[in-house]
Amino acid sequence: MMTTSSHSHAPETQAGASLPEPSAHEKPEDRLLSKLSDMLAPLGYELVHVEVQTNRQRILRLFIDRLDRSHDEQKGGVGIDDCALVSRTLDEPLESIPEVTEIFKGAPYELEVSSPGVDRPLRREDDYRRFAGRRIRLNTFRPLSAEELGHTDYASQNPRQKNFLGELLGLDAGKVLLKSSIGDTPITIPLSLVAKANLDPDFHFSGQESPTGPSGRQKKPKTSLS
């Protein structure tokens, strides 16, 4: 289910505006995520991920979740009203954020706000603690050694493995803990070597997505400043 709001913004130019000094290790999307997270936290929302598309269509996608998970258990996950509220809240601030200009080079773009979906990405250390007990899919940048996995038997039976699927047990000393299919000793995966991690969707037998599934999206055309 989706709601669409057509709200045009005329291009404007800020006198004396300059782009931020680029960091060798930080993308503008990462800096944007940090800035927008600070704006959304007082509203009770977490900015899970920022996705940018600059090819045929220019789109800024923001994936949000609730900071208070007890609300999800009582009333369901992020809905259309939540997405619309976040879209309105960020409407004006986005026009003056240098990273948006840096990404879209002053060209018009579309803002999309939605829930993270059933396959929510895990990006922060807190995510691995928060979703302990859930099944996840995890990909590493390279195969891990037996020492890195902390499990000699598992490493010998699964050489050069980079894709993992299993129950998340949490995070300890910078290492993701996954339940092993061999014995009681968990697999350890250094967080620094995780390329991508997502919740593995849970589906009810009725064919309905779990309550944490996507329930709303707000789209709005915008123009970045040149």
C-alpha positions as CSV (number, residue, x, y, z in Angstrom):
1,M,0.0,0.0,0.0
2,M,1.4,3.4,-0.9
3,T,0.4,7.0,-0.7
4,T,1.8,9.6,-3.1
5,S,2.2,13.3,-2.5
6,S,3.0,15.5,-5.5
7,H,4.7,18.6,-4.0
8,S,7.1,20.5,-6.3
9,H,10.0,22.6,-5.1
10,A,11.4,25.4,-7.2
11,P,15.2,25.4,-7.5
12,E,16.9,27.8,-5.3
13,T,20.5,28.9,-4.8
14,Q,22.0,29.7,-1.4
15,A,24.5,32.5,-1.6
16,G,27.8,31.4,-0.3
17,A,26.8,27.8,0.2
18,S,29.6,25.3,-0.1
19,L,29.8,21.6,-0.2
20,P,31.4,19.8,2.8
21,E,35.0,18.6,2.6
22,P,34.8,15.0,1.4
23,S,36.1,12.3,3.7
24,A,38.3,9.5,2.4
25,H,36.2,6.9,4.1
26,E,32.7,8.4,4.4
27,K,30.2,8.7,1.6
28,P,27.8,11.6,1.5
29,E,25.0,9.1,2.1
30,D,26.6,8.2,5.4
31,R,26.9,11.8,6.5
32,L,23.3,12.4,5.4
33,L,22.2,9.4,7.5
34,S,23.9,10.8,10.5
35,K,22.3,14.3,10.1
36,L,18.8,13.0,9.4
37,S,19.0,10.5,12.3
38,D,19.4,13.4,14.7
39,M,16.3,15.1,13.3
40,L,14.1,12.0,13.5
41,A,15.1,10.7,16.9
42,P,13.0,13.3,18.8
43,L,10.0,12.0,16.9
44,G,10.6,8.5,18.0
45,Y,12.0,7.2,14.7
46,E,15.2,5.5,13.7
47,L,16.7,6.1,10.2
48,V,17.7,2.6,9.3
49,H,19.2,3.1,5.8
50,V,19.6,5.8,3.2
51,E,19.6,4.6,-0.4
52,V,20.4,6.8,-3.4
53,Q,19.5,6.3,-7.1
54,T,21.0,8.7,-9.6
55,N,20.7,6.9,-12.9
56,R,17.5,7.2,-15.1
57,Q,15.5,8.3,-12.0
58,R,16.9,10.3,-9.2
59,I,15.5,9.0,-5.9
60,L,16.4,9.5,-2.3
61,R,15.0,6.6,-0.3
62,L,14.8,6.7,3.5
63,F,14.0,3.6,5.5
64,I,12.6,4.3,8.9
65,D,11.7,2.2,12.0
66,R,10.4,3.0,15.4
67,L,12.8,3.4,18.3
68,D,10.2,2.0,20.6
69,R,9.7,-1.6,19.6
70,S,7.0,-2.2,22.1
71,H,4.7,0.0,19.9
72,D,5.2,-2.4,17.1
73,E,4.1,-5.3,19.3
74,Q,0.9,-3.4,20.3
75,K,-0.1,-1.6,17.2
76,G,2.0,-3.0,14.3
77,G,5.0,-1.6,12.5
78,V,5.7,1.6,10.6
79,G,2.6,2.7,8.7
80,I,1.7,5.2,6.0
81,D,1.0,8.0,8.6
82,D,4.5,7.5,10.0
83,C,6.0,7.8,6.5
84,A,4.0,10.9,5.8
85,L,5.0,12.5,9.1
86,V,8.7,11.9,8.4
87,S,8.3,13.2,4.9
88,R,6.8,16.4,6.1
89,T,9.3,16.8,8.9
90,L,12.3,16.6,6.5
91,D,10.6,18.5,3.7
92,E,12.3,21.9,4.3
93,P,15.5,20.7,6.1
94,L,16.5,18.6,3.0
95,E,16.6,21.7,0.9
96,S,19.5,23.2,2.9
97,I,21.6,20.1,3.6
98,P,24.8,20.2,1.5
99,E,25.0,16.4,1.1
100,V,21.8,16.4,-0.9
101,T,23.3,18.9,-3.3
102,E,26.4,16.9,-3.4
103,I,24.5,13.7,-4.3
104,F,22.1,15.1,-6.9
105,K,24.2,18.0,-8.3
106,G,21.2,20.4,-8.0
107,A,18.9,18.3,-10.1
108,P,15.3,17.4,-9.1
109,Y,14.8,14.2,-7.3
110,E,12.1,12.2,-5.6
111,L,11.9,11.5,-1.9
112,E,10.6,8.1,-0.8
113,V,10.1,7.2,2.9
114,S,9.2,3.7,3.8
115,S,9.5,1.0,6.4
116,P,12.5,-1.2,6.3
117,G,10.4,-4.3,5.4
118,V,10.6,-7.9,6.5
119,D,14.3,-8.1,5.4
120,R,15.4,-5.2,7.5
121,P,19.1,-4.5,7.1
122,L,21.4,-4.7,10.1
123,R,23.9,-1.9,10.1
124,R,24.6,-0.8,13.6
125,E,26.0,-2.7,16.6
126,D,22.7,-2.1,18.4
127,D,20.9,-3.9,15.6
128,Y,22.7,-7.1,16.3
129,R,21.7,-6.9,20.0
130,R,18.2,-5.7,19.3
131,F,17.3,-8.6,17.0
132,A,19.0,-11.4,18.9
133,G,16.9,-14.5,18.5
134,R,15.9,-13.7,15.0
135,R,17.1,-15.6,11.9
136,I,19.4,-13.5,9.7
137,R,21.2,-13.7,6.3
138,L,24.8,-12.4,6.5
139,N,27.5,-12.0,3.8
140,T,31.2,-11.4,4.5
141,F,33.7,-9.6,2.4
142,R,35.9,-12.8,2.2
143,P,36.0,-16.3,3.6
144,L,36.8,-16.5,7.2
145,S,39.5,-18.5,8.9
146,A,38.8,-21.1,11.7
147,E,40.3,-18.6,14.2
148,E,37.9,-15.8,13.0
149,L,34.9,-18.2,13.1
150,G,35.9,-19.4,16.5
151,H,34.8,-22.9,15.5
152,T,37.4,-25.3,14.0
153,D,34.9,-28.0,13.2
154,Y,32.6,-25.7,11.4
155,A,35.4,-24.1,9.4
156,S,36.7,-27.5,8.3
157,Q,33.2,-28.6,7.1
158,N,32.4,-25.2,5.4
159,P,35.6,-24.0,3.8
160,R,35.6,-20.6,2.0
161,Q,32.0,-19.8,3.1
162,K,31.0,-16.2,2.7
163,N,27.2,-16.5,3.0
164,F,25.6,-17.4,6.3
165,L,22.0,-18.1,7.4
166,G,21.2,-18.8,11.0
167,E,19.9,-17.6,14.3
168,L,21.4,-14.4,15.6
169,L,22.6,-14.7,19.2
170,G,23.9,-11.2,19.6
171,L,27.1,-9.3,19.5
172,D,30.1,-9.6,21.7
173,A,33.5,-7.8,21.6
174,G,32.8,-6.6,18.0
175,K,31.9,-10.1,16.8
176,V,28.5,-11.2,15.5
177,L,27.4,-14.5,17.2
178,L,25.4,-17.0,15.1
179,K,24.0,-20.3,16.3
180,S,26.0,-23.2,14.7
181,S,24.6,-26.3,13.1
182,I,27.5,-28.2,14.7
183,G,27.6,-28.4,18.5
184,D,26.7,-25.7,21.0
185,T,29.6,-23.4,20.3
186,P,28.4,-20.3,18.3
187,I,30.1,-19.1,15.1
188,T,31.8,-15.7,15.5
189,I,32.0,-13.3,12.6
190,P,34.0,-10.0,13.0
191,L,31.6,-7.1,12.4
192,S,34.3,-5.4,10.4
193,L,34.2,-8.2,7.8
194,V,30.4,-8.1,7.4
195,A,29.5,-6.9,3.9
196,K,25.7,-7.1,4.3
197,A,23.3,-8.5,6.9
198,N,19.5,-8.7,6.8
199,L,16.7,-10.2,8.8
200,D,15.4,-13.3,7.2
201,P,11.7,-12.8,6.6
202,D,9.2,-14.8,8.7
203,F,5.9,-15.6,7.0
204,H,2.8,-16.9,8.6
205,F,1.1,-20.0,7.0
206,S,-1.8,-17.7,6.0
207,G,0.5,-16.1,3.5
208,Q,0.5,-12.8,5.4
209,E,3.7,-11.0,6.2
210,S,4.7,-10.7,9.8
211,P,3.7,-7.6,11.7
212,T,7.2,-6.1,11.1
213,G,6.6,-6.1,7.3
214,P,6.4,-3.0,5.1
215,S,3.2,-1.1,5.7
216,G,3.6,2.2,4.1
217,R,5.6,4.5,1.8
218,Q,5.5,8.2,1.1
219,K,6.8,9.6,-2.1
220,K,7.4,13.2,-2.8
221,P,9.1,15.1,-5.7
222,K,11.8,17.5,-4.6
223,T,14.6,19.6,-6.0
224,S,18.1,19.8,-4.5
225,L,19.8,23.1,-4.4
226,S,22.5,23.9,-7.0
